[in-house]
């Protein structure tokens, strides 16, 4: 009777009640704390560790340009086939995120939450250090991979032409469009980062969904776009001034605003009215996600 008065389903055993509690989605505050803990760990990493991971991420993000170029070169012309080729954009993001490499636009959320939670000069300094190292590493990686893809005899003429066309498509945007589309892109990446802790078993699907929509919308991303646009520069089709002033600067500003000043601020604001979440609760949530993922991945007998 007590269960009925409280609006609960009667007849549940204690084990079944524990199972119900275990399957409840985490509160927003738990997600916030999980991501904050992850960001705090990233802020504590050494410069060398951050740089090499960011450089590897920049090189890996070349997979997005490579996959899109290969698909565009091998599919017939037409909007329908461009929709299919856009799936290539997901390749670099999948590899970087699953390999736990440092991607600048991820850190516009994860590394910002510890600063918003405790806005001290020391934390701001740690954030700027991480952002600077990761951004430099990412750009060095993407520029290097674009240079290698152009100058080594790897791809046929048709594929090289597809790479150039991808870069030209990005540069069709003016400064205002680069900035505006960068805001949307930064917000979408932050959304993806926020979703993953509660849906670890669907991580790949989330990454593909978000980044595929980014490709379809032609939203600008500082890391992927630097590979696409620098390919034009190395081919002699675009001056470096256009790369930095028209593409990189506005896109970077948009990504930061979309990821940090919009999504992170709103996400931080919504949990301030909720009760405090301990590090143990966040750790328990991460452990639960890991257990669920392992259970789903276990082969059936």
GIKAGI-V107800 format. One record per backbone hydrogen bond with DSSP energy under -0.5 kcal/mol. NH is the residue of the N-H (numbers start at 1). CO is the residue of the C=O. Records with the same first field share a line. If there is no record, write none. Layout:
NH=CO ; CO
//
This chain:
5=1
6=2
7=4
8=3
12=9
17=13
18=14
19=15
20=16
21=17
22=18
23=19
24=21
30=27
31=27
32=28
33=29
34=30
35=31
36=32
37=33
38=34
39=35
40=36
41=37
42=38
43=39
44=40
45=41 ; 42
50=46
51=47
52=48
53=49
54=50
55=51
56=52
57=53
58=54
59=55
60=56
61=57
62=58 ; 59
63=60
64=61
65=61
66=62
67=63
68=64
69=65
70=66
71=67
72=68
73=69
74=70
75=71
82=78
83=79
84=80
85=81
86=82
87=84
88=85
89=86
90=87
91=88
93=89
94=90
95=91
96=92
97=93
98=94
99=95
100=97
101=96
103=101
106=103
107=103
109=106
110=106
112=109
113=109
114=110
115=111
116=112
117=113
118=114
120=118
124=120
125=121
126=122
127=123
128=124
129=125
130=126
131=127
132=128
133=129
134=130
135=131
136=132
137=133
138=134
139=135
140=136
141=137
142=138
143=139
144=140
145=141
146=142
147=143
148=144
149=145
150=146
151=147
152=148
154=152
155=152
160=156
161=157
162=158
163=159
164=160
165=161
166=162
167=163
168=164
169=165
170=166
171=167
172=168 ; 169
173=170
178=174
179=175
180=176
181=177
182=178
183=179
184=180
185=181
186=182
187=183
188=184
189=185
190=186
191=187
192=188
193=189
194=190
195=191
196=192
197=193
198=195
199=195 ; 196
202=199
203=200
206=202
207=203
208=204
209=205
210=206
211=207
212=208
213=209
214=210
215=211
216=212
217=213
218=215
219=214
225=221
226=222
227=223 ; 224
228=224
229=225
230=226
231=227
232=228 ; 229
233=229
234=230
235=231
236=233
237=232
238=232
242=239
243=239
244=240
245=241
246=242
247=242
248=243
249=244
251=247
252=248
253=249
254=250
255=251
256=252
257=253
258=254
259=255
260=256
261=256
262=257
263=258
264=259
265=260
266=262
267=263
268=264
269=265
270=266
271=267
272=268 ; 269
274=271
282=278
283=279
284=280
285=281
286=282
287=283
288=284
289=285
290=286
291=287
292=288
293=289
294=290
295=291
296=292
297=293
298=294 ; 295
//
